[in-house]
Amino acid sequence: MCNAIKLFLGATSNDTLNFISYNSTGIDTIKTNWIRDLIYVNSASFVNIQEHFSKRKTIDKYFNIEFPEHNSFVIPGFRESGQDSGRPKGGLA
């Protein structure tokens, strides 16, 4: 992407830390392409993707394939004691 387009889209300089938090409401190839563009345009240093993933063991592999130029880690969601159904809280990738 040329510098003129980056400036037009509001990209910042590389001497700052930029954070993005995004709730993707589902994730697929189209959304990961959009997230990669968002990271590039905004020179993001840290990205938080808020999503519920059902297969914990394959999440790291998925992110390594979709975001090979970035380091990623997952914070699993949790359920309160006594809660045995429903979505867990606090999970981030």
Summary of the structure (lengths in Angstrom):
residues: 93
radius of gyration: 15.6
end to end distance: 26.4
largest distance: 54.8
contacts: 191
relative contact order: 0.17
helix: 32%
strand: 15%
